[in-house]
Amino acid sequence: MGEPSRHETVTVYGDEVTCTDFNGLGPSGERPQRLSEECQAALDAISQELAKHDLTLDQTRHIAAMLREGDGFSQCQSTLGDALAGARPTLTLRIVQGFPDANQRIALSLIASPSP
């Protein structure tokens, strides 16, 4: 799960790393049954990318969660809260009409840096 798709990007600017449009779909586009599992898979993929730049999720400054429907956010909220509790980042929630992959329910983007 959480394998990078062609839509995910990682940008480095100085000591800041931006991970954009990470989803929690598997390598073949299969999605987990629960949205919280999809959210966790996206966070796991982001964590792997951050590690390549000697960063962790605890250094997240901002996260944007994009979902197709706001009702589903409660399923993901505790997953985000647990994973990012040490960082306490700013959160933006956006409701979108769709994603490039019809199976996708969520996309996460975040900014991390070693200093506040």
C-alpha positions in Angstrom: 0.0 0.0 0.0 1.1 3.6 -0.4 3.3 3.0 -3.4 4.0 6.2 -5.2 1.8 6.9 -8.2 2.5 9.1 -11.1 0.6 11.9 -9.4 2.7 12.0 -6.2 5.6 14.5 -6.1 8.3 15.4 -3.7 9.9 18.9 -3.9 12.9 20.1 -1.9 13.5 23.8 -1.4 16.3 24.5 1.0 15.7 22.4 4.1 12.0 22.1 3.4 10.4 19.1 1.8 7.0 19.1 0.2 5.2 15.9 -0.5 2.1 16.4 -2.7 -0.9 14.2 -3.6 0.0 11.0 -1.8 -2.7 8.4 -1.8 -3.1 5.1 0.0 -3.8 2.9 -2.9 -1.9 -0.3 -3.5 0.6 -0.8 -6.4 -2.2 -2.0 -8.7 -4.7 0.7 -7.6 -6.5 -1.4 -5.1 -7.8 0.5 -2.1 -8.0 -0.6 1.5 -11.5 -1.4 2.8 -11.4 1.4 5.5 -10.6 5.0 4.8 -8.4 5.1 7.9 -6.3 2.3 6.4 -6.0 4.3 3.1 -4.9 7.4 5.1 -2.3 5.3 7.1 -0.9 3.9 3.8 -0.5 7.4 2.4 1.2 8.5 5.6 3.5 5.5 5.4 4.5 6.4 1.9 5.1 10.0 2.9 7.2 8.9 5.8 9.4 6.9 3.5 10.0 9.9 1.3 10.7 12.1 4.2 13.3 9.6 5.5 15.3 10.0 2.3 15.8 13.7 3.4 16.5 12.8 7.1 13.1 14.0 8.1 10.2 12.4 9.9 6.4 13.0 10.3 7.2 14.7 13.6 8.8 17.5 11.6 5.6 18.2 9.6 4.6 21.9 9.6 1.4 21.7 7.5 -0.8 19.0 6.1 -3.6 19.2 3.6 -6.1 16.4 3.4 -8.2 16.2 0.3 -11.3 14.0 0.3 -14.2 13.5 -2.0 -16.7 13.9 0.9 -16.3 15.6 4.3 -18.2 12.9 6.2 -15.3 10.5 5.7 -12.8 12.8 7.4 -13.6 11.5 10.9 -12.3 8.1 9.8 -9.0 9.6 8.9 -8.8 12.3 11.6 -7.6 9.9 14.4 -5.0 8.4 12.1 -3.6 11.8 11.3 -3.8 12.8 14.9 -1.8 9.8 16.1 0.8 10.0 13.4 1.3 13.8 13.7 0.8 14.3 17.4 4.4 15.3 18.0 4.4 17.9 15.2 1.0 19.4 15.8 0.9 20.8 12.3 -1.6 23.2 10.7 -4.3 21.2 8.9 -6.2 22.1 5.8 -9.2 20.0 4.8 -10.4 20.3 1.2 -13.4 18.6 -0.3 -12.7 17.8 -4.0 -15.0 16.4 -6.7 -12.7 13.6 -7.7 -9.2 12.3 -8.1 -7.2 11.0 -11.1 -7.8 7.4 -9.9 -11.5 6.7 -9.6 -10.8 4.3 -6.7 -9.0 7.0 -4.7 -10.8 8.6 -1.7 -8.0 10.7 -0.2 -4.9 12.6 -1.1 -2.4 13.9 1.5 0.1 16.7 1.0 2.5 18.0 3.6 5.4 20.3 4.3 8.2 19.2 6.6 11.4 20.9 7.7 14.0 20.4 10.4 13.3 23.7 12.1 10.1 25.3 13.2 
